[in-house]
Amino acid sequence: MNGQQDTSPFFRAKPGAIDLLPESRAARKIRKRLTRRSRISTATIFTPSSDETPEEHFPLQTVYTRTSQPRFVNRYDSREILLVIDGSCINNGAVSQFPTGGCSFAYKGTGKSGLAAFPFTEGFGKRGTVAFPLPPSGPGGEPNMATSNRTKLRAVIAGLEFREWQEEGWKRIVIATDLEYVVLGATSWLATWARRKWKTRKARQVANRDLWEELHGIIDRLARLGTEVSFWLIPARDMIKHSSSLVQDTKDVARAAATVHYDASAQEFTRLCGIEV
């Protein structure tokens, strides 16, 4: 997915663009069903070394030995980069209205002061913030209702598979989010869910199994290629969150994406691939 060879439907976009690949056209499936006997690859927790905001801890810079494109690089370890993710659900829990969701991630640039991309409707931005409406189906085609949890989980998946990050030479990808559900699920709960046959303590079905298995496949693949995935939990009421324009801008474009009218291409789970961005 790095745009250097034309071996799949992904490689159709020009450099500096975003290509889209509906799940029905994907030659390689990432998701594997996890059972109690599966080997689970979990992510790790990122503990910041100071009280800096994400953009202070990971200032935007270009490490030319890795890529010609700017990244949010850890000022204390130049082998680590940051992705900021968010999601938004409108009409969640409403009786008379159908909920809609939007997802977003920032990997470079300046958030909403740049151009947010709504891939299914408005073309592509080039400033490093990508937003898109949550499709009503998952990676296996199962229909799912939009929820806030689901939008943020989908945003993590989109950010991690947007580029072949390991080919740029990063040792670790840090995902910044304010949702404990995503952080604890990826770092701890996933193994427990699989061991319990995807049942909660109250014997209910675990929600969003399709996305959790998709995320696990990505984390596992990156680990085998030498790149660790970590999660930085920024609590909703934390001053760091409210002081960070990057976090706030990512949230704003997710909310905007949730209001985008679905067209036919947005009905299916669709992968996003950045080509030399």
LINMO-V640006 format. One line per field, one symbol per residue. ss: DSSP state (a for helix, b for strand, c for the rest). phi: phi as a letter, one per 30 degrees, with the letter a starting at -180 (. if undefined). Layout:
ss->???
phi->???
//
This chain:
ss->ccccccccccccccccbbbbbbaaaccccccccccccccccccbbccccccccaaaaccbbcccccccccbbbccccccbbbbbbbbbbbcccccccccbbbbbbbccccaaacccbbccccbcccccbbbbbcccbcccccbccccaaaaaaaaaaaaaacccaaaacccbbbbbbccaaaaaaaaaaaaaaaacccbcccccbcccaaaaaaaaaaaaaaaacccbbbbbbcccccaaaaacaaaaaaaaaaaaaccccccaaacccbbbbbbcc
phi->.cicbccaeddbddeibcccbeedcddccddbdccdcddcccdccccddacddedddbddaccddcadcdbdcedcadcbbcbcbaabbcididdcbddbbbbabcbaibiddccdccedbcibdbcjccbaddddbcdciddbddbdedddddddedddcdbdedddjddbccccaccdedddddcbdeddedddiicddcicdddieddddddeddddddddcjcdcbccdceecddddddcddddddddddddddcdddcddcdcebdcbdchc
//
